[in-house]
Amino acid sequence: MKAVVYERYGPPEVLQLKEVEKPTPKNNEVLIKTHATTVTSGDWRVRSLDVPAGFRLIMRLVFGVSKPKQPILGTELAGVIESVGEGVRKFKAGDQVFAFSDAAMGCHAEYKCMPWDGAVALKPVNLTYDEAAALSFGGTTALDFLRRGKLQSGERVLINGASGGVGTAAVQLAKHFGADVTGVCSTANIELVRSLGASHVIDYTREDFTQNGETYDVIVDTAGTAPFSRSKASLKEGGRLLMVLTGLPDMLRIPWVLMTSSKKIIAGPAAGRAEDLRFLAGLAEAGEFKPVIDRRYPFEQIAEAHRYVDTGRKKGNVVITLEHDD
């Protein structure tokens, strides 16, 4: 099978399209023929080691010190189950599914094996493979942080970086949970963020949300530009700052903030669970959640997709499409 492989950290040029051995599902696994996958900010950071302050060494320890342990990037996909292991009880060949491999990665390939009881779910019938492939990374991240932040109906939430992969998901999910949503984005993305359910949109090129006197129950920082030192005055008493993207120095300040303030900081890796994929699929089928797709690239042009993601200007998701002879 074809897969996009990288054998050293670096720019998009390290990616190579190669023939590798097609995987065989173990007893508890399903083999998925990939129809679509994505290039996320996570793929960019793992490939390039361009990470927030203090995390480069940790990233090398997790993903490989001198070279990548997992040579195939990609955290999410959508496709068709081709075969199943003998112990699989839930899925069968022919099922249309989407899946999230998270830090295990490996989705930038024509085929991918996944545990049947892991983060695999039936594809929403009203979504294309392209859309379903983009459900997981942003959706599970936003969902996990909003739940950890205990967002309640009627609360005011501000989402910084509202036009990105996590941000566009967070706007829709916060709206679903009954929050009054304010999105922060650039001028070009104001209408997009408003269309997703934001009641208010702040153009950060013209207004600094930390200086306008407004306060919020929850601030979600997906861009890494609203640390506690900058956004604390914009939080109500008992407010929560959800730091989706943050450096190690800011994380080390969390215990002090908890001891000296009524406000809270929530940070750390998001968890992607099978039940979260099913929850997102249910919202998608009900028309309450739909991944935003900025651009699509064929599998052979995945390096170009990485170059675009590297700019930091993508809106929502960048999808990679795969064609099969059949």
C-alpha positions as CSV (number, residue, x, y, z in Angstrom):
1,M,0.0,0.0,0.0
2,K,1.0,3.6,-0.3
3,A,1.8,5.7,2.7
4,V,3.4,9.1,3.4
5,V,6.5,8.5,5.4
6,Y,9.0,10.8,7.2
7,E,12.3,9.5,8.6
8,R,13.5,12.8,10.1
9,Y,12.0,15.9,11.7
10,G,11.9,19.0,9.5
11,P,10.0,20.9,6.9
12,P,7.3,19.4,4.5
13,E,10.1,18.2,2.2
14,V,10.9,15.4,4.6
15,L,7.6,13.7,3.6
16,Q,7.9,10.9,1.0
17,L,5.2,8.8,-0.7
18,K,6.3,5.2,-0.4
19,E,5.1,1.6,-0.8
20,V,4.9,-0.1,2.6
21,E,3.5,-3.4,3.8
22,K,-0.3,-3.4,4.1
23,P,-1.3,-4.2,7.7
24,T,-3.2,-7.3,8.7
25,P,-5.8,-6.8,11.5
26,K,-5.2,-8.6,14.8
27,N,-7.9,-10.5,16.6
28,N,-9.3,-7.3,18.1
29,E,-8.8,-5.0,15.1
30,V,-10.6,-3.7,12.0
31,L,-8.8,-2.9,8.8
32,I,-10.0,0.4,7.3
33,K,-9.5,1.4,3.7
34,T,-8.9,5.1,3.9
35,H,-11.0,7.4,1.7
36,A,-10.0,10.7,3.4
37,T,-7.6,11.9,6.1
38,T,-6.5,15.3,7.3
39,V,-3.4,17.4,8.0
40,T,-3.8,19.0,11.4
41,S,-1.8,21.4,13.5
42,G,-0.8,18.3,15.4
43,D,0.8,16.8,12.3
44,W,2.7,20.0,11.7
45,R,4.0,20.2,15.2
46,V,5.1,16.5,15.4
47,R,6.8,16.7,12.0
48,S,8.6,20.0,12.6
49,L,9.0,19.9,16.4
50,D,7.7,23.5,16.3
51,V,6.0,23.3,19.7
52,P,5.2,25.7,22.6
53,A,8.0,26.7,24.9
54,G,9.4,23.9,27.1
55,F,7.9,21.0,25.1
56,R,10.5,20.2,22.5
57,L,12.4,17.7,24.7
58,I,9.1,16.1,25.8
59,M,8.0,15.7,22.2
60,R,11.2,14.0,21.3
61,L,10.9,11.6,24.3
62,V,7.3,10.7,23.2
63,F,7.7,10.6,19.4
64,G,11.4,9.6,19.0
65,V,14.6,11.2,20.2
66,S,16.8,11.2,17.1
67,K,14.1,10.2,14.5
68,P,10.4,9.5,14.5
69,K,9.3,6.2,16.2
70,Q,6.1,6.3,14.0
71,P,7.1,7.2,10.5
72,I,3.5,7.8,9.3
73,L,1.7,10.9,10.5
74,G,-2.1,11.5,10.6
75,T,-4.5,11.3,13.5
76,E,-7.9,10.9,11.8
77,L,-9.5,9.3,8.8
78,A,-12.8,8.1,7.3
79,G,-13.2,5.1,5.1
80,V,-14.7,1.6,4.7
81,I,-13.9,-1.5,6.8
82,E,-12.3,-4.1,4.5
83,S,-11.9,-6.9,7.0
84,V,-12.1,-7.6,10.8
85,G,-10.3,-9.8,13.3
86,E,-12.0,-12.9,14.7
87,G,-12.7,-11.1,18.1
88,V,-14.4,-8.1,16.6
89,R,-18.0,-8.0,17.7
90,K,-19.3,-4.6,16.7
91,F,-18.2,-3.9,13.1
92,K,-18.3,-5.8,9.8
93,A,-16.7,-5.6,6.4
94,G,-18.4,-2.8,4.3
95,D,-19.2,-0.6,7.3
96,Q,-18.5,3.1,6.6
97,V,-16.6,4.5,9.6
98,F,-14.4,7.3,10.8
99,A,-11.6,6.9,13.3
100,F,-9.2,8.8,15.6
101,S,-5.7,7.4,16.3
102,D,-4.6,10.4,18.3
103,A,-0.9,10.2,19.3
104,A,-0.5,6.7,17.7
105,M,-1.0,8.5,14.4
106,G,-0.5,6.4,11.2
107,C,-3.5,7.7,9.2
108,H,-1.6,9.0,6.2
109,A,-1.8,5.6,4.5
110,E,-4.2,3.7,2.2
111,Y,-5.0,1.3,5.0
112,K,-5.1,1.6,8.8
113,C,-5.8,-1.0,11.5
114,M,-7.7,0.2,14.6
115,P,-8.9,-1.7,17.7
116,W,-12.6,-2.2,17.2
117,D,-13.4,-1.0,20.8
118,G,-11.2,2.1,20.3
119,A,-11.9,5.5,18.8
120,V,-13.9,4.1,15.8
121,A,-17.5,5.0,15.0
122,L,-20.0,4.6,12.1
123,K,-19.8,7.5,9.7
124,P,-22.8,9.9,9.9
125,V,-25.0,9.2,6.9
126,N,-25.3,12.8,6.0
127,L,-21.5,13.5,5.9
128,T,-19.1,12.8,3.1
129,Y,-15.9,10.9,3.8
130,D,-14.1,14.3,3.6
131,E,-16.3,15.8,6.3
132,A,-16.3,12.7,8.5
133,A,-12.5,12.5,8.4
134,A,-12.4,16.0,9.9
135,L,-14.7,15.3,12.8
136,S,-12.3,13.9,15.3
137,F,-9.2,16.1,16.0
138,G,-10.9,19.4,16.5
139,G,-14.2,17.9,17.7
140,T,-12.8,15.7,20.5
141,T,-10.3,18.4,21.6
142,A,-13.0,21.1,21.9
143,L,-15.4,18.6,23.6
144,D,-12.9,17.5,26.1
145,F,-11.9,21.0,27.2
146,L,-15.5,22.2,27.4
147,R,-16.4,19.3,29.6
148,R,-13.4,19.7,31.8
149,G,-14.3,23.4,32.0
150,K,-17.8,22.4,33.1
151,L,-19.5,24.8,30.6
152,Q,-23.1,25.4,31.6
153,S,-26.1,26.6,29.5
154,G,-26.4,30.4,29.7
155,E,-22.8,31.1,30.4
156,R,-20.7,33.5,28.4
157,V,-17.8,31.9,26.6
158,L,-15.1,33.5,24.5
159,I,-13.2,31.4,22.0
160,N,-9.8,32.8,20.9
161,G,-8.8,31.4,17.6
162,A,-12.4,30.7,16.6
163,S,-11.7,30.0,12.9
164,G,-9.2,27.1,13.3
165,G,-9.8,23.4,13.5
166,V,-10.4,23.3,17.2
167,G,-11.9,26.8,17.3
168,T,-14.6,26.1,14.7
169,A,-15.6,22.9,16.6
170,A,-15.6,24.8,19.9
171,V,-18.0,27.5,18.6
172,Q,-20.5,24.9,17.4
173,L,-20.2,22.8,20.6
174,A,-20.5,25.7,23.0
175,K,-23.6,26.8,21.1
176,H,-25.0,23.3,21.3
177,F,-24.5,23.4,25.1
178,G,-26.5,26.6,25.3
179,A,-23.7,29.1,25.9
180,D,-23.6,32.7,24.6
181,V,-20.6,32.5,22.3
182,T,-18.1,35.2,21.3
183,G,-15.5,34.3,18.7
184,V,-12.2,36.0,18.2
185,C,-10.7,35.8,14.7
186,S,-9.2,37.9,11.8
187,T,-11.3,40.1,9.5
188,A,-11.5,37.5,6.8
189,N,-13.1,34.9,9.0
190,I,-15.8,37.0,10.8
191,E,-18.7,35.8,8.7
192,L,-17.5,32.1,9.0
193,V,-17.4,32.3,12.7
194,R,-20.8,34.0,12.9
195,S,-22.3,31.3,10.6
196,L,-21.2,28.6,13.1
197,G,-23.3,30.1,15.9
198,A,-21.2,32.9,17.5
199,S,-23.5,35.6,18.8
200,H,-20.6,38.1,18.9
201,V,-17.4,38.2,16.8
202,I,-14.3,40.2,17.7
203,D,-11.8,41.1,15.0
204,Y,-8.4,40.8,16.8
205,T,-6.8,43.0,14.1
206,R,-9.0,45.9,15.3
207,E,-9.9,45.2,18.9
208,D,-8.1,43.5,21.9
209,F,-10.7,41.5,23.8
210,T,-8.7,41.8,27.0
211,Q,-9.1,45.6,26.9
212,N,-12.8,46.1,26.1
213,G,-14.1,45.6,29.6
214,E,-16.2,42.5,28.8
215,T,-16.0,39.5,31.1
216,Y,-16.7,35.8,30.5
217,D,-17.4,32.6,32.5
218,V,-15.1,30.6,30.2
219,I,-12.3,31.6,27.8
220,V,-11.0,29.0,25.4
221,D,-7.6,29.8,24.0
222,T,-6.9,27.6,21.0
223,A,-4.3,30.0,19.6
224,G,-1.9,30.2,22.5
225,T,-2.1,34.0,22.5
226,A,-4.3,34.5,25.6
227,P,-2.3,33.2,28.6
228,F,-3.7,33.9,32.1
229,S,-1.5,36.9,32.6
230,R,-3.2,38.5,29.6
231,S,-6.8,37.3,30.0
232,K,-7.4,37.1,33.8
233,A,-9.1,40.5,33.9
234,S,-11.6,39.2,31.2
235,L,-12.6,36.3,33.4
236,K,-15.5,36.6,35.9
237,E,-15.0,35.4,39.5
238,G,-15.0,31.7,39.3
239,G,-14.2,31.8,35.6
240,R,-12.2,29.2,33.8
241,L,-9.4,29.6,31.2
242,L,-9.1,26.6,29.0
243,M,-5.6,26.6,27.5
244,V,-5.8,24.3,24.5
245,L,-2.4,25.5,23.3
246,T,0.1,26.7,25.9
247,G,3.8,26.5,26.8
248,L,5.3,24.7,29.8
249,P,6.0,28.0,31.7
250,D,2.3,28.9,31.7
251,M,1.4,25.4,32.8
252,L,3.8,25.6,35.8
253,R,1.9,28.7,37.0
254,I,-1.4,26.8,37.3
255,P,-1.0,25.6,41.0
256,W,-0.2,29.2,42.1
257,V,-3.3,30.5,40.3
258,L,-5.5,27.9,42.0
259,M,-4.1,28.8,45.4
260,T,-4.4,32.6,45.0
261,S,-7.5,33.1,42.9
262,S,-11.1,32.0,42.5
263,K,-10.4,31.6,38.8
264,K,-9.2,28.4,37.3
265,I,-6.8,27.3,34.5
266,I,-7.4,24.0,32.7
267,A,-4.7,22.7,30.4
268,G,-3.0,19.5,29.3
269,P,-3.6,17.0,26.5
270,A,-7.2,16.3,25.4
271,A,-8.5,12.8,25.5
272,G,-10.2,11.3,22.4
273,R,-12.6,8.5,23.4
274,A,-14.9,6.3,21.3
275,E,-18.0,7.7,23.1
276,D,-16.9,11.2,22.1
277,L,-16.8,10.1,18.4
278,R,-20.3,8.7,18.7
279,F,-21.5,11.9,20.4
280,L,-20.0,14.0,17.6
281,A,-21.5,11.7,15.0
282,G,-25.0,12.1,16.6
283,L,-24.7,15.9,16.6
284,A,-23.6,15.7,12.9
285,E,-26.6,13.6,12.0
286,A,-28.8,16.0,13.8
287,G,-27.4,18.9,11.8
288,E,-25.9,20.6,14.9
289,F,-22.2,20.0,14.1
290,K,-20.3,20.0,10.8
291,P,-16.6,20.2,10.3
292,V,-15.4,23.3,8.4
293,I,-13.2,22.3,5.4
294,D,-10.8,24.9,4.1
295,R,-8.9,23.0,1.4
296,R,-8.7,19.5,-0.1
297,Y,-5.5,18.0,-1.5
298,P,-5.0,14.7,-3.3
299,F,-2.8,12.1,-1.4
300,E,0.1,12.7,-3.7
301,Q,0.2,16.5,-2.8
302,I,0.2,16.0,1.0
303,A,3.5,17.9,1.3
304,E,1.8,20.9,-0.2
305,A,-1.0,20.5,2.4
306,H,1.6,20.6,5.1
307,R,3.1,23.8,3.7
308,Y,-0.4,25.4,3.9
309,V,-1.0,24.2,7.5
310,D,2.5,25.5,8.4
311,T,1.3,29.0,7.6
312,G,-1.0,29.0,10.6
313,R,-3.8,30.5,8.5
314,K,-6.0,27.6,7.7
315,K,-9.7,27.9,8.4
316,G,-11.1,24.8,10.0
317,N,-9.6,21.7,8.4
318,V,-7.4,20.6,5.6
319,V,-8.5,17.3,4.1
320,I,-6.5,14.7,2.1
321,T,-8.4,12.6,-0.4
322,L,-7.4,9.1,-1.5
323,E,-8.6,7.4,-4.7
324,H,-8.8,3.6,-5.0
325,D,-8.8,1.5,-8.2
326,D,-12.1,-0.1,-7.3
